[in-house]
Amino acid sequence: MPFTRRTFLATGTASWLAAAPPSDEIRLGLIGAGGRGTFVMTVFQKDPAVKAVAICDVYEPNLERGLSTAAKAQPGVSAKPYRNYKQLLADPSINAVLIATPEHWHHRMVLDALAAGKDVYVEKPLCQTPEQGVELVEAEAKSRNIVQVGMQRRSYDLYLEARNVIASGTLGSVHMVRSWWLNNYLGASQQTKLDGPLDWAQWQGPAARKVALDPDRFRNWRFYSDYAGGIVADQGAHTFDGIHLLMNASYPLAVTAAANRPQRKLVDMPESVVMTAEYPEQFVGVFTINYAAMRYQSRNDQLNQVDGVKARLDIGREQYRVFEQGKEDTPSITRGSEKGFGFATELHVRNFLECVRTRKAPTAPMRLGFQACLVVQLGNMSIKQGRRIRWNNATRKVEMG
């Protein structure tokens, strides 16, 4: 087989020859077989040359579901079960890994996957802290591995077309983008039981604070600061990445945020937050998230409004519209995605697989994944400290005062 992908890796003093698959086959390992991870694995399996050969999870029901789901799409090919991700990474026949664990594990697992010579598709948010993000970007730069962060708007035809509309000057100069995301999770009941065995110690892993087994923390980890940046980070990483794409923006200069105290019982991260990010491109990005609002149909639950001096562009999940000055009641341009927002994930996975085969740069590499989650990390710092938080991109550090 011609060496169309890197098969040799040297890490420290150790080096080895990784097994080369036949033709363009990609042997995939899934780390984190929850709902999102299992779904994205099935998107990978739409490519007939992708074989899910390994599934890892520390929660037995997830592991069993992942194994059975993988088998349905590839008759005759069984995935090997793992309960420790490092054992999966040690298999030299695996070319790429899909990491879809809770957020607090992303940083360590991506570093270990790169050290093992694997190409990586990792769900967002990429990491929990600016320091972790800097380390990941540096690790990617030293590696020749392909890394795709799961921010599917980067591959979505609707967003790419809207970006071109803005770049063409249709809106005139833009100095503010306003975004919102609305939902309601206040009525959800506390989770008090699990459906099977869970290795709780391994699941907690790198979390700074270790606590006793808590089914609610396991089920709703996004809302606990030990494991994630809250719903504002989970959805804000997507939203700010969309803003960055549309505006061709670089890293933020500063972020200011405000929030209510959490209204949902037990959790320690707020659900009603406003973040304002300042950019060197001379615009401000404002993101409002409220998970204590009424519920909307998914096609209407989020919107970005790009305010130009000549026109405004509104873009949601399924369509964008342009409203010209003096004609704001009737859009001059209306465009919808032919296959809808759900297709964005398939486009994003396709891009990753193409890059695994060609070694081209993917649409959402590590630096863009870090840029998106950095904004919400700075925002959470602003909430906690009650002040504007600045970012120095030259030193890649948070600046005090």
C-alpha positions as CSV (number, residue, x, y, z in Angstrom):
1,M,0.0,0.0,0.0
2,P,1.3,3.5,-0.7
3,F,2.0,5.6,2.4
4,T,-0.9,8.0,2.0
5,R,-1.1,8.5,5.7
6,R,1.5,8.6,8.4
7,T,2.3,5.1,9.7
8,F,5.4,5.8,11.6
9,L,5.4,7.6,15.0
10,A,8.2,8.6,17.3
11,T,7.3,9.7,20.8
12,G,10.1,10.4,23.2
13,T,12.5,7.5,23.0
14,A,9.8,5.0,21.8
15,S,8.9,4.5,18.2
16,W,6.9,1.8,16.4
17,L,5.4,1.0,13.0
18,A,1.6,1.3,13.1
19,A,-0.4,-1.3,11.2
20,A,-1.5,0.1,7.8
21,P,-5.0,-0.8,6.8
22,P,-5.9,-2.2,3.4
23,S,-6.9,0.4,0.7
24,D,-8.7,3.4,2.3
25,E,-10.1,1.5,5.3
26,I,-10.2,3.4,8.5
27,R,-10.3,1.4,11.8
28,L,-12.2,3.5,14.4
29,G,-12.2,3.3,18.2
30,L,-14.9,5.0,20.1
31,I,-14.1,6.4,23.6
32,G,-17.3,7.3,25.4
33,A,-20.4,5.4,24.1
34,G,-23.1,7.7,25.5
35,G,-25.9,9.0,23.4
36,R,-23.8,11.5,21.4
37,G,-20.8,9.2,21.0
38,T,-22.9,6.3,19.7
39,F,-24.8,8.5,17.3
40,V,-21.6,10.1,15.8
41,M,-20.1,6.6,15.5
42,T,-23.1,5.6,13.3
43,V,-22.4,8.7,11.1
44,F,-18.8,7.5,10.7
45,Q,-20.1,4.1,9.7
46,K,-22.0,5.6,6.7
47,D,-18.7,5.4,5.0
48,P,-18.4,1.8,4.0
49,A,-14.6,1.8,4.5
50,V,-14.9,2.8,8.2
51,K,-15.0,-0.1,10.6
52,A,-15.7,0.6,14.3
53,V,-13.4,-2.0,15.8
54,A,-13.2,-0.9,19.4
55,I,-15.7,0.6,21.9
56,C,-14.6,1.9,25.4
57,D,-16.9,3.0,28.2
58,V,-16.8,2.8,32.0
59,Y,-20.6,2.4,32.3
60,E,-21.7,-1.1,31.3
61,P,-25.0,-0.1,29.7
62,N,-23.3,2.4,27.4
63,L,-20.6,-0.2,26.5
64,E,-23.2,-2.8,25.6
65,R,-25.3,-0.4,23.6
66,G,-22.2,0.9,21.7
67,L,-21.2,-2.7,20.8
68,S,-24.6,-3.7,19.6
69,T,-25.1,-0.4,17.6
70,A,-21.7,-0.9,15.9
71,A,-22.5,-4.5,15.0
72,K,-25.8,-3.5,13.3
73,A,-24.0,-1.3,10.7
74,Q,-21.1,-3.7,10.0
75,P,-22.3,-7.4,9.8
76,G,-19.5,-9.8,10.3
77,V,-17.2,-7.2,12.0
78,S,-17.3,-7.2,15.8
79,A,-16.0,-4.4,17.9
80,K,-13.7,-5.2,20.9
81,P,-14.9,-3.9,24.3
82,Y,-12.6,-1.9,26.5
83,R,-13.2,-0.4,30.0
84,N,-10.0,1.6,30.0
85,Y,-9.2,4.0,27.1
86,K,-5.4,3.6,27.4
87,Q,-5.8,-0.1,26.5
88,L,-7.8,0.9,23.4
89,L,-5.1,3.4,22.4
90,A,-2.5,0.8,22.7
91,D,-3.9,-1.2,19.8
92,P,-1.7,-0.3,16.8
93,S,-4.3,-1.4,14.2
94,I,-6.7,1.5,15.2
95,N,-6.1,4.5,13.0
96,A,-8.6,7.0,14.4
97,V,-10.5,7.6,17.6
98,L,-13.8,9.4,18.4
99,I,-13.7,10.9,21.8
100,A,-17.2,11.7,23.2
101,T,-16.7,11.6,26.9
102,P,-17.7,14.2,29.4
103,E,-15.7,17.5,29.0
104,H,-13.3,17.0,31.9
105,W,-11.7,14.0,30.1
106,H,-11.1,15.6,26.7
107,H,-7.8,17.3,27.4
108,R,-6.0,14.2,28.8
109,M,-7.5,11.8,26.3
110,V,-6.6,13.9,23.3
111,L,-3.0,14.2,24.5
112,D,-2.8,10.5,25.0
113,A,-4.4,9.7,21.6
114,L,-1.9,12.0,19.8
115,A,1.0,10.3,21.7
116,A,-0.4,7.0,20.5
117,G,-0.3,8.1,16.9
118,K,-4.1,8.3,16.4
119,D,-6.1,10.8,14.4
120,V,-8.7,12.3,16.6
121,Y,-12.3,13.5,16.3
122,V,-13.2,15.0,19.7
123,E,-16.5,16.5,20.7
124,K,-16.7,20.0,22.0
125,P,-16.0,21.8,24.3
126,L,-12.4,21.0,23.7
127,C,-11.2,21.5,27.2
128,Q,-11.9,23.1,30.6
129,T,-9.2,25.8,31.0
130,P,-7.1,28.2,28.9
131,E,-4.0,26.4,30.1
132,Q,-5.3,23.1,28.8
133,G,-6.2,24.7,25.5
134,V,-2.7,26.1,25.0
135,E,-1.2,22.7,25.7
136,L,-3.4,21.0,23.2
137,V,-2.7,23.5,20.5
138,E,1.0,23.0,21.1
139,A,0.7,19.3,21.0
140,E,-1.1,19.4,17.7
141,A,1.6,21.6,16.3
142,K,4.3,19.0,17.3
143,S,2.2,16.2,15.8
144,R,1.3,15.2,12.3
145,N,-2.0,13.8,13.4
146,I,-5.3,15.0,12.1
147,V,-7.5,16.6,14.8
148,Q,-11.1,17.6,14.2
149,V,-13.2,19.2,17.0
150,G,-16.9,18.5,16.7
151,M,-18.1,22.0,15.8
152,Q,-20.1,21.0,12.8
153,R,-21.1,24.6,11.8
154,R,-17.5,24.7,10.3
155,S,-18.7,22.2,7.7
156,Y,-22.3,23.3,7.3
157,D,-23.3,24.6,3.9
158,L,-25.7,27.2,5.4
159,Y,-23.0,28.8,7.5
160,L,-20.4,28.7,4.8
161,E,-22.8,30.5,2.4
162,A,-23.7,33.0,5.0
163,R,-20.0,33.7,5.7
164,N,-19.6,34.5,2.0
165,V,-22.5,36.9,2.1
166,I,-20.9,38.8,4.9
167,A,-17.4,38.8,3.3
168,S,-18.9,40.2,0.0
169,G,-19.9,43.4,1.8
170,T,-23.6,42.9,1.5
171,L,-24.1,44.0,5.1
172,G,-21.5,46.8,5.1
173,S,-19.2,47.0,8.1
174,V,-20.3,44.9,11.1
175,H,-19.5,45.9,14.7
176,M,-21.9,43.6,16.6
177,V,-23.2,40.1,16.4
178,R,-26.1,39.2,18.8
179,S,-26.9,35.6,19.5
180,W,-29.3,33.7,21.7
181,W,-30.2,30.1,22.7
182,L,-33.4,29.3,24.6
183,N,-34.7,26.2,26.3
184,N,-35.9,25.0,29.7
185,Y,-34.5,22.3,31.9
186,L,-35.9,23.4,35.3
187,G,-38.6,20.7,35.4
188,A,-36.1,17.8,35.0
189,S,-36.1,15.4,37.9
190,Q,-33.0,14.5,39.9
191,Q,-31.4,11.3,38.8
192,T,-31.1,8.9,41.6
193,K,-30.3,5.5,40.1
194,L,-28.2,3.9,37.4
195,D,-29.2,1.1,35.1
196,G,-26.0,-0.9,35.5
197,P,-22.4,-1.0,36.8
198,L,-20.3,2.2,36.6
199,D,-16.6,2.5,37.4
200,W,-17.2,5.8,39.3
201,A,-13.5,6.3,40.2
202,Q,-12.4,6.0,36.6
203,W,-15.3,8.2,35.4
204,Q,-14.2,11.0,37.7
205,G,-10.6,10.6,36.6
206,P,-8.9,14.0,36.3
207,A,-11.7,16.0,38.1
208,A,-10.1,18.2,40.6
209,R,-12.6,17.3,43.3
210,K,-13.6,13.7,44.0
211,V,-17.0,13.0,45.5
212,A,-19.1,9.9,46.3
213,L,-21.1,8.2,43.6
214,D,-23.9,10.5,42.5
215,P,-26.2,9.3,39.6
216,D,-27.2,12.9,38.9
217,R,-23.7,14.1,38.4
218,F,-23.2,11.1,36.1
219,R,-26.3,11.8,34.1
220,N,-26.1,15.7,34.1
221,W,-22.4,16.3,34.3
222,R,-22.7,19.3,32.0
223,F,-24.2,21.3,34.8
224,Y,-21.5,20.7,37.4
225,S,-18.3,22.7,37.4
226,D,-16.2,19.7,38.4
227,Y,-16.8,18.2,34.9
228,A,-17.8,21.0,32.6
229,G,-18.3,24.8,32.1
230,G,-22.1,24.6,32.4
231,I,-24.7,24.9,29.7
232,V,-23.2,28.2,28.6
233,A,-20.0,26.4,27.7
234,D,-21.7,23.5,26.1
235,Q,-23.9,25.6,23.8
236,G,-21.7,28.7,23.8
237,A,-18.8,26.9,22.2
238,H,-21.0,26.1,19.2
239,T,-22.4,29.7,19.1
240,F,-19.1,31.5,19.4
241,D,-17.5,29.2,16.9
242,G,-20.3,30.1,14.5
243,I,-19.6,33.8,15.2
244,H,-15.9,33.3,14.6
245,L,-16.6,31.5,11.3
246,L,-19.1,34.2,10.0
247,M,-16.8,37.1,11.0
248,N,-13.5,35.5,10.2
249,A,-12.5,36.4,13.8
250,S,-9.4,35.8,15.7
251,Y,-9.0,35.2,19.5
252,P,-11.0,37.5,21.8
253,L,-9.4,40.5,23.5
254,A,-11.7,40.4,26.5
255,V,-14.9,38.9,27.8
256,T,-17.4,40.2,30.3
257,A,-20.3,38.1,31.6
258,A,-23.2,38.2,34.1
259,A,-25.5,35.5,35.3
260,N,-28.3,34.6,37.8
261,R,-27.6,32.0,40.5
262,P,-28.5,28.5,39.3
263,Q,-32.3,27.9,39.5
264,R,-32.0,24.1,39.1
265,K,-31.5,22.3,42.3
266,L,-28.1,20.7,43.2
267,V,-26.1,22.0,40.2
268,D,-23.6,24.8,40.6
269,M,-23.5,26.3,37.1
270,P,-26.0,29.0,36.0
271,E,-28.5,28.5,33.2
272,S,-29.3,32.2,32.5
273,V,-26.1,34.0,31.3
274,V,-25.1,36.9,29.1
275,M,-21.6,37.0,27.6
276,T,-20.0,39.9,25.7
277,A,-16.7,39.2,23.8
278,E,-14.5,41.9,22.3
279,Y,-12.5,41.1,19.2
280,P,-9.5,42.8,17.5
281,E,-11.6,42.9,14.3
282,Q,-13.5,45.8,15.9
283,F,-16.8,44.0,16.7
284,V,-18.5,42.7,19.8
285,G,-20.1,39.3,20.0
286,V,-23.0,39.1,22.5
287,F,-24.3,35.7,23.5
288,T,-27.4,35.2,25.7
289,I,-28.4,31.7,26.9
290,N,-31.5,31.0,29.0
291,Y,-32.4,27.5,29.9
292,A,-35.1,28.9,32.2
293,A,-37.2,30.1,29.2
294,M,-40.1,28.5,27.4
295,R,-39.3,25.6,25.1
296,Y,-39.1,26.3,21.4
297,Q,-39.1,23.9,18.4
298,S,-35.5,23.1,17.7
299,R,-35.5,25.0,14.4
300,N,-36.4,28.2,16.4
301,D,-34.4,27.8,19.6
302,Q,-31.3,29.7,18.5
303,L,-30.4,32.7,16.3
304,N,-27.4,34.8,15.4
305,Q,-28.1,38.3,14.2
306,V,-25.2,40.0,12.3
307,D,-25.7,43.8,12.5
308,G,-24.2,45.6,9.5
309,V,-24.5,49.3,8.7
310,K,-26.4,48.5,5.5
311,A,-28.2,45.2,6.3
312,R,-28.7,42.5,8.9
313,L,-28.2,38.8,8.5
314,D,-30.1,36.4,10.7
315,I,-29.0,32.8,10.8
316,G,-30.4,29.9,12.8
317,R,-30.3,26.1,12.4
318,E,-32.1,25.8,9.2
319,Q,-32.0,29.1,7.2
320,Y,-30.5,32.5,7.0
321,R,-32.2,35.8,5.9
322,V,-30.8,39.2,4.9
323,F,-32.8,42.3,5.8
324,E,-31.8,45.6,4.1
325,Q,-31.9,49.0,5.7
326,G,-35.4,50.5,5.2
327,K,-36.8,47.1,4.2
328,E,-36.5,45.3,7.5
329,D,-40.0,43.7,7.3
330,T,-39.2,41.7,4.2
331,P,-36.0,39.7,3.7
332,S,-34.1,40.4,0.5
333,I,-32.4,37.0,0.6
334,T,-33.7,33.8,2.2
335,R,-31.8,30.6,2.0
336,G,-32.4,27.3,3.6
337,S,-30.3,24.2,3.9
338,E,-31.5,21.5,1.6
339,K,-30.9,18.7,4.1
340,G,-31.1,20.6,7.4
341,F,-29.0,21.1,10.5
342,G,-28.8,17.4,11.2
343,F,-26.8,16.9,8.1
344,A,-24.0,19.3,9.4
345,T,-22.6,16.4,11.5
346,E,-22.4,14.2,8.5
347,L,-20.6,16.9,6.6
348,H,-18.2,17.4,9.5
349,V,-17.4,13.7,9.8
350,R,-16.9,13.4,6.0
351,N,-14.4,16.3,6.2
352,F,-12.5,14.5,8.9
353,L,-12.4,11.2,7.1
354,E,-11.2,12.9,3.9
355,C,-8.4,14.6,5.8
356,V,-7.4,11.3,7.5
357,R,-6.9,9.9,4.0
358,T,-5.4,13.0,2.3
359,R,-3.6,14.5,5.4
360,K,-5.1,17.9,4.6
361,A,-6.1,20.3,7.4
362,P,-9.6,19.7,8.6
363,T,-12.2,22.5,9.0
364,A,-12.2,22.5,12.8
365,P,-8.6,21.9,14.0
366,M,-7.4,22.3,17.6
367,R,-6.7,26.0,17.5
368,L,-10.3,26.8,16.4
369,G,-11.7,24.4,19.0
370,F,-9.7,26.2,21.6
371,Q,-10.7,29.7,20.3
372,A,-14.3,28.8,20.7
373,C,-14.1,27.3,24.2
374,L,-11.7,30.0,25.4
375,V,-14.5,32.6,25.1
376,V,-16.8,30.8,27.4
377,Q,-13.9,29.9,29.8
378,L,-13.1,33.6,30.1
379,G,-16.9,34.3,30.5
380,N,-17.1,31.9,33.4
381,M,-14.1,33.5,35.0
382,S,-15.8,36.9,34.6
383,I,-19.0,35.6,36.4
384,K,-16.9,34.2,39.2
385,Q,-14.7,37.2,39.7
386,G,-17.2,39.9,38.8
387,R,-15.0,41.7,36.3
388,R,-13.9,42.0,32.7
389,I,-11.3,39.2,31.8
390,R,-8.6,40.0,29.2
391,W,-6.8,37.5,27.0
392,N,-3.2,38.2,25.7
393,N,-2.8,36.1,22.6
394,A,0.9,37.0,22.3
395,T,1.6,35.3,25.6
396,R,-1.4,33.1,25.4
397,K,-2.4,33.9,29.0
398,V,-5.2,35.4,30.9
399,E,-4.3,38.9,32.1
400,M,-5.3,40.2,35.5
401,G,-6.5,43.7,36.2
